[in-house]
């Protein structure tokens, strides 16, 4: 998913996806216009201190959801994007 703070970079992100050997079988740009949709999507984070801020951020602008196809796609994409922890990514 391309989140609201990066949607203006969608073209560059898609180029990088293709350069790394993925294909995109589905793509949808949308907004979480109803809080219930965001709550449902991030239900595993409900009750955590950052949950309300996360939902507010995700409803703030466009998100792009994609289905990527490649052998071992999940691990391969995790390798491409690097650490998801801010502290680890800064190192």
Secondary structure, DSSP 4 states (H G I P E B T S, - for coil): -B-GGGGGGHHHHHHHHHHTT-EEEEEEEE---SHHHHHHHTGGGTTSTTHHHHHHHHTSS-EEEEEEESTTHHHHHHHHH---SHHHHH-
